[in-house]
Amino acid sequence: MRLSLIFSALLASTALAGSSPHKRNVFKPRRMVEKRVANEPFRHPELEKRALRFLTNKTQEFAVNGTGIPEVPFDVGESYAGLLPISDDPAETRKLFFWFFPSTNADQPKEVVIWLNGGPGCSSLSGLLTENGPFTWQAGTLAPVQNAYSWTNLTNMLWIEQPIGVGYTQGTPNITNEVELANEFRGFYKQFVDTFDTNNWKTYITGESYGGFYVPYIADSFISANNTEYFNLAGIAINDPIIGDDTVQQQVVALPYVEYWQNLLSLNDSFMESIRQQNQACNYTQYFEKYFTFPPPPGSLPVLPDDNACDQFDNFYEAILQVNPCFNIYHITDTCPHQYSQLGGVNPGDYVPPNSIIYFNRTDVQKALHAVVGTNWLQCTDVNVFGNGDANSNSQDASPGPANDGVLQRVIEHTNNTIIGSGDLDMLLSTNGTLLAIQNMTWSGVQGLQKYPSNLLYVPDHPEYNGGSLAGAGYQGKWTTERGLTFYTAHLAGHELPGYTPGVAYRMMEILLGRIDTFSSQLPFTTQSGNFTGTSTLDQGSMEMVHQLL
């Protein structure tokens, strides 16, 4: 299965596990305290007292009523949404859609973090709604909740639907590759900077999945512009990214991945034996043993042929579906039933209730966000966003990937602040597949990582005042950093890492922004005293008990 075809039908962010230890009463002392505040809404003290800092004559047409977001029973605070053109040409009709949230951080940092979902052709609003936005509405849940781990707690956040053809964007796609995509994006971002007066502000670009292409190419375009007034690139972060050759990043690592998780996947012995033989015949076993080393053998990794007879990923996928018909390649511990997402169904087999309406396709939502009412919003578009490129693959022609063509290398060396993460429960783009792609890349004069990621990744403990927004604490993964590149894993995350492990992603953002040094730090979240305490009616004795427990 070609990755370019897989990504054109990217799944909605899947539901978080419903068997949280909080629900199973494992943490009984904490549960007692949480129960005392369960009827109190989560409140953000900074959000409640701040003024509208970005409201001007230029921005008022984009202002969103924070208390008027359909189905959201709380004030989401100051935000701005709408369409801006991809150039300053008055005749330009092509426009990208954005939703901008100023930070609740009292320090008001002069920086903007951009978030991009992948596809190609999937909407970044899916990330806002199910991963890292101020409110989340996870699949299988009845209503949105305030997100205690929203990245807006740390910085100013900008979710952008791009390229043309995605979500609420306007115009006809006419690009052929990511270089042209990046140039269009740069034109849009200049319009944004001029509109919101963020000139010279640091800009960080983040994303996931096919964002592994988007983010480095856009970042490289920012670098080549050599104009820090508009394109002051300070770092990038991508999780579960496609960055290299799809045969190496997916097919070669499929068997080792399945063997590692065989106790969970439960494939029968005869099938496993036959596929091991096929793996040998396709040279995948030998390739993995020779090149998946730290440090890697010197020189570029050989390019393997794209052979349908060696499509191990499809072979495994079909076999696993026989065992678990609700198997989710994006989060392999999922079982039946399928859960409905407000983002709608994307792939065959996705559960869509009768008469259901996709959230961002609702007229009241489109009006609230200043979108063109009547737009047929889809989480992943059914049109080719590379309109003049390869219509069959919905992707650029024969790109070797940013890890292979020097793009990612230039970004790492320029920023000295590049972070790549991987959810260990993601089969589509597995941890070792991403690492194998990195081992084929040379930056700062050295090829690949010299050591396999082995440092323990720590997420600080934190009180929970919102039962709908939970994140694990303690040792949650592994990490390493070399020559300006940090790589980390999240043990319990799937493809959409900030949705499954929001505490890990929140810590990652603190590191990207320079608030925390490394993933080994055991310091509390930098916003913990404000964003995680909320406002409650507990008496002094109860509050002292909270602090003792934490």
SVG drawing of the C-alpha trace seen along z (x, -y; Angstrom):
<svg xmlns="http://www.w3.org/2000/svg" viewBox="-31 -50 62 73">
<polyline fill="none" stroke="black" stroke-width="0.4" points="0.0,0.0 1.5,-3.3 1.7,-5.9 0.6,-8.6 -2.7,-6.6 -3.0,-5.9 -2.7,-9.5 -5.3,-10.7 -7.8,-8.9 -6.4,-9.7 -8.6,-8.6 -10.2,-10.9 -8.4,-11.1 -9.5,-8.0 -11.0,-7.9 -8.9,-7.9 -9.1,-4.8 -12.2,-4.6 -10.5,-2.6 -8.6,-5.4 -7.2,-4.4 -9.1,-7.5 -12.3,-5.7 -11.2,-2.4 -10.6,-4.1 -6.9,-3.2 -5.9,-6.5 -8.5,-6.5 -7.1,-9.4 -7.0,-11.7 -10.5,-10.5 -11.9,-11.6 -10.5,-15.1 -11.6,-15.2 -15.1,-14.2 -15.3,-17.2 -14.7,-19.5 -16.5,-17.5 -19.4,-19.9 -17.2,-22.9 -16.4,-23.9 -12.7,-24.0 -11.8,-27.7 -8.6,-29.4 -7.9,-32.4 -5.9,-34.2 -8.5,-33.6 -11.2,-35.1 -9.4,-38.4 -7.5,-39.2 -8.5,-41.9 -8.9,-41.4 -5.3,-42.1 -5.6,-41.5 -8.9,-43.3 -8.2,-46.2 -9.9,-47.7 -8.0,-45.1 -8.9,-42.1 -12.5,-42.8 -14.0,-41.1 -12.3,-37.8 -13.3,-38.1 -15.1,-35.1 -17.6,-35.2 -16.0,-33.0 -19.4,-32.2 -21.1,-31.5 -19.3,-28.3 -22.1,-25.8 -22.2,-22.9 -19.4,-24.5 -20.9,-25.3 -18.1,-27.6 -16.2,-30.7 -13.3,-29.7 -11.8,-33.2 -10.4,-35.5 -10.0,-34.1 -10.1,-35.0 -11.1,-32.9 -11.7,-33.4 -10.0,-33.5 -6.9,-35.3 -5.5,-35.3 -2.3,-33.5 -0.8,-36.7 -1.2,-40.5 -2.4,-40.7 -5.8,-42.4 -7.0,-40.0 -6.1,-36.9 -9.1,-34.8 -7.5,-31.7 -7.6,-31.8 -6.6,-29.7 -8.7,-29.3 -7.3,-29.9 -8.4,-29.9 -6.1,-32.0 -6.1,-31.8 -4.0,-34.3 -2.2,-32.6 -3.6,-32.6 0.0,-32.9 0.2,-36.0 3.7,-36.7 2.2,-37.3 5.1,-35.8 5.9,-37.4 5.7,-34.2 3.3,-32.2 3.0,-28.4 1.4,-27.0 -0.3,-23.6 -0.8,-21.6 -2.5,-18.3 -1.5,-16.1 -3.2,-13.9 -2.3,-15.3 -5.6,-17.1 -6.7,-16.9 -7.9,-19.8 -5.9,-21.2 -9.2,-21.9 -9.3,-18.2 -6.1,-18.7 -7.8,-21.6 -10.9,-19.7 -9.3,-16.4 -5.7,-17.0 -4.3,-20.3 -7.0,-23.0 -8.7,-25.0 -11.6,-22.6 -11.7,-19.0 -14.5,-16.7 -13.1,-13.2 -14.7,-10.4 -17.4,-8.5 -18.0,-11.4 -21.2,-13.4 -19.9,-16.9 -16.8,-19.0 -14.7,-19.7 -12.2,-22.4 -8.7,-21.1 -6.4,-21.6 -3.5,-20.7 -4.3,-23.2 -1.2,-24.6 -2.7,-28.0 -1.8,-27.8 1.8,-28.2 1.8,-30.4 -0.2,-32.0 -1.7,-29.2 -2.6,-29.3 -4.4,-26.4 -4.4,-26.7 -6.3,-24.7 -4.0,-24.2 -3.3,-23.8 -6.1,-25.1 -8.8,-22.5 -8.9,-21.6 -11.7,-22.3 -13.0,-25.9 -10.3,-27.1 -11.4,-28.8 -10.1,-28.3 -9.0,-25.6 -5.8,-23.6 -3.1,-24.2 0.2,-23.2 2.3,-20.2 4.6,-19.7 5.5,-20.8 7.8,-23.6 4.9,-25.3 2.7,-24.6 5.3,-26.2 5.4,-29.4 1.6,-29.7 1.7,-29.2 4.3,-31.9 2.2,-34.3 -0.7,-33.6 1.4,-33.9 2.6,-37.4 -1.0,-38.4 -1.6,-37.1 1.4,-38.9 0.3,-42.2 -3.3,-41.7 -2.4,-40.8 0.7,-42.9 3.0,-40.0 6.0,-41.3 9.4,-40.0 7.7,-37.5 9.3,-34.1 7.4,-31.5 7.3,-27.7 5.8,-25.3 4.3,-22.0 2.3,-19.2 1.8,-15.5 1.6,-12.7 1.9,-14.1 2.8,-17.2 6.2,-15.5 6.4,-16.8 4.5,-20.1 6.4,-21.4 10.0,-21.0 9.2,-22.3 7.4,-25.4 10.1,-25.9 12.7,-25.7 10.8,-28.3 10.8,-30.6 14.6,-30.2 15.1,-30.9 13.0,-34.1 15.7,-35.6 13.2,-38.0 12.8,-37.7 10.2,-40.5 7.7,-38.0 9.3,-34.6 11.3,-34.5 11.6,-30.7 12.6,-29.5 12.0,-25.8 9.8,-22.9 8.1,-19.9 6.5,-17.0 5.0,-13.8 4.4,-10.5 5.7,-12.0 6.3,-10.7 9.7,-12.1 11.4,-9.5 10.9,-6.7 7.7,-4.9 9.1,-1.4 11.8,-1.9 9.7,-3.8 6.8,-1.4 7.3,1.9 10.8,2.8 9.7,2.3 6.3,4.0 7.4,7.4 9.6,6.3 6.7,4.1 4.2,7.0 6.5,9.4 7.0,6.9 3.2,6.6 2.3,10.2 0.9,10.9 -1.6,8.1 -2.3,8.8 -2.6,12.6 -1.7,13.7 -1.5,17.4 1.9,19.2 1.5,20.5 0.8,17.0 3.7,15.6 6.1,18.2 5.0,17.7 5.4,13.9 8.8,14.2 9.8,16.2 8.4,13.6 10.2,10.9 13.5,12.7 12.7,13.0 11.9,9.3 15.3,8.5 13.5,6.7 14.9,8.8 18.5,8.4 18.0,4.6 16.6,4.0 19.4,6.0 22.1,4.2 20.9,0.6 18.9,0.3 22.0,-0.4 23.2,-3.2 25.4,-4.8 24.3,-3.7 26.7,-2.3 28.3,-5.2 26.7,-6.2 23.2,-6.5 20.8,-3.7 20.0,-1.7 16.7,-2.4 14.4,0.6 12.1,1.2 8.4,0.6 7.1,4.1 3.4,5.0 4.5,8.6 6.3,7.3 3.5,5.3 3.9,6.6 1.9,3.8 -1.2,4.7 -0.6,8.4 -0.5,7.7 -3.4,5.2 -5.7,7.7 -4.7,10.5 -5.1,8.4 -8.6,7.3 -9.6,11.0 -8.6,11.2 -9.9,7.7 -12.4,6.3 -12.1,2.9 -8.3,2.8 -7.0,-0.7 -3.6,-1.1 -3.4,-4.5 -3.8,-3.1 -3.4,0.6 -5.0,1.3 -8.4,0.3 -11.1,2.9 -14.8,2.9 -17.1,1.1 -16.1,-1.8 -16.7,-5.1 -18.3,-8.0 -16.3,-11.2 -17.8,-14.7 -15.3,-15.1 -17.3,-12.5 -16.2,-9.2 -13.3,-9.1 -12.6,-5.4 -14.8,-2.5 -16.0,-1.0 -16.1,-4.2 -19.2,-4.4 -21.6,-7.2 -24.9,-7.4 -28.1,-8.0 -28.8,-11.7 -25.5,-12.8 -24.0,-16.1 -20.3,-16.7 -19.5,-19.4 -17.7,-21.8 -20.4,-21.3 -23.1,-22.8 -24.4,-26.2 -24.2,-27.6 -20.6,-26.6 -19.7,-28.0 -21.3,-31.3 -19.6,-31.4 -16.2,-31.0 -16.7,-33.3 -16.4,-30.5 -18.3,-30.5 -21.7,-29.1 -22.6,-26.1 -19.0,-24.9 -18.9,-21.1 -16.3,-20.6 -14.6,-17.2 -11.9,-16.2 -9.9,-14.9 -10.8,-16.4 -12.0,-14.3 -10.2,-16.5 -6.6,-16.4 -4.8,-19.2 -1.9,-18.8 -4.2,-19.8 -1.6,-19.8 0.4,-16.9 -0.2,-13.2 -4.0,-12.9 -3.7,-9.2 -1.5,-9.6 -2.9,-13.0 0.8,-13.8 3.8,-15.3 5.6,-13.3 8.5,-11.0 9.5,-13.1 12.3,-11.4 11.1,-13.1 12.5,-15.9 14.9,-13.5 16.4,-12.5 16.6,-15.7 18.4,-18.1 15.3,-20.0 15.0,-18.6 18.8,-18.8 18.8,-22.6 15.9,-23.2 17.8,-21.3 21.0,-23.2 19.3,-26.6 17.1,-26.3 19.1,-24.0 15.6,-23.3 13.9,-20.4 11.8,-17.8 10.4,-14.6 8.1,-12.4 6.5,-9.0 3.6,-7.2 4.6,-3.6 1.0,-2.4 1.0,-3.8 1.4,-1.1 1.0,-3.3 4.2,-5.2 6.0,-3.2 8.7,-4.5 11.5,-2.4 10.3,-3.3 10.9,-7.0 14.2,-6.2 15.3,-4.3 14.5,-7.3 16.5,-9.5 19.5,-7.1 19.7,-7.9 20.1,-11.6 23.3,-13.6 23.2,-16.9 25.9,-18.9 28.5,-16.7 27.4,-13.4 25.0,-10.7 22.1,-9.6 21.7,-9.3 24.7,-7.8 22.6,-6.1 19.2,-4.6 16.8,-6.8 17.1,-5.5 16.7,-8.4 13.5,-8.2 10.9,-10.7 9.2,-12.2 5.8,-13.9 5.2,-15.7 2.3,-14.9 -0.6,-17.2 -4.0,-17.7 -7.1,-17.1 -10.0,-19.5 -11.7,-18.5 -12.7,-14.8 -13.0,-15.1 -9.4,-16.2 -6.9,-13.7 -3.2,-13.1 -0.8,-10.4 2.2,-11.3 5.5,-9.6 7.8,-7.9 5.9,-8.0 8.5,-7.3 12.1,-7.6 14.1,-10.4 17.5,-11.5 19.0,-14.6 21.9,-15.1 23.2,-18.1 20.0,-20.1 17.6,-17.2 15.5,-15.8 13.7,-12.5 11.2,-11.1 8.6,-8.4 5.3,-8.3 4.6,-4.7 0.8,-5.0 0.3,-7.3 -1.1,-6.5 -0.8,-8.4 -2.4,-11.6 0.1,-11.9 -1.2,-15.1 -4.7,-13.5 -3.6,-10.3 -0.9,-11.6 -1.5,-15.3 0.9,-15.5 3.8,-14.3 2.9,-16.8 2.5,-19.6 6.0,-18.9 7.3,-18.8 5.9,-22.2 7.7,-23.6 10.9,-22.2 10.4,-23.6 9.6,-27.0 12.7,-26.9 10.7,-26.8 12.2,-23.4 15.6,-22.0 14.9,-18.3 12.4,-15.5 14.2,-14.2 13.4,-17.3 11.2,-16.6 10.2,-20.2 6.4,-20.8 4.7,-22.2 5.7,-25.8 2.0,-26.8 1.0,-24.4 0.3,-27.0 -2.1,-28.8 -3.6,-26.5 -3.9,-23.3 -5.4,-24.6 -8.6,-26.1 -11.1,-27.7 -13.0,-25.7 -15.1,-26.0 -12.9,-23.6 -12.3,-24.8 -8.7,-25.4 -8.4,-21.9 -9.4,-20.2 -7.0,-22.4 -4.1,-21.4 -5.0,-17.8 -4.8,-18.4 -1.3,-19.8 -0.2,-16.9 -1.5,-14.4 0.3,-16.1"/>
</svg>
